[in-house]
Amino acid sequence: MDRKASIRQYKESRRPMGVWRVHNTVADRSLLGSSVDLPSMLNRQQSQLRFGGHPCRQLQEDWNRLGPAAFVFEVLDTLKPVDESGYDPAEDLRVLLDLWKERLGTSGYRVP
């Protein structure tokens, strides 16, 4: 497959959506979130932490103190895409995120 076809296929493919987590394995604290594009969101979280600009100060301080080896970036759950015209996954993602927050408890980071 040539390069242009690969790029077109990537742009046309559906990105996985669902719930993600940045987990501090030393302190057992997590930042949870949901996204319609999980790979991009996890990449954003890593980049913000690496460059010292994460909006969650506590998470950034722990990252600076403990280093990247103390953290795991993971997808906790995904939503299956719905082929309905005008489908907005926001409510489904909110419910899924709430379920994961309940399951994991409240000992986590919060973004202001």
Beta strands, then each sheet from edge to edge (+ up, - down):
strand 1: 17-24
strand 2: 29-35
strand 3: 71-79
sheet 1: 2+ 1- 3+
end
